Amino acid sequence: MQRVTIVGGAGDMARVVARDLLARRSTIELVLADRDVAKAQRVAAALGAPDLRVLAVDVFEPARVREVIHGSALFGGGQSEIHLAAANLRSTAS
């Protein structure tokens, strides 16, 4: 079974991608990874996929991101990652 991790899994785009993946593939392990775990859990519940997992990850913590995507298909594993996280950065320059 292939595992797909969506980083930024609490967002609207993640919901669309996850719904599409679940509709097209019956043998997929889907993981929603986001810093807002409660919101990602609401997305998971709305998708109605009982095996869908939610993990806490903040893209500003590189070690945690590496841990979550370890074994990615890009590195020869059976996992793929879809990165949909967006950072809200504000300039401090005047």
KADAVEN-V911023 format. One record per helix or strand. SS is the DSSP state (H for helix, E for strand). FROM is the first residue (numbers start at 1). TO is the last residue. If there is no record, write none. Layout:
SS&FROM&TO, SS&FROM&TO
//
This chain:
E&2&7, H&12&24, E&28&34, H&37&47, E&53&56, H&62&69, E&72&72, H&73&75, E&79&83
//
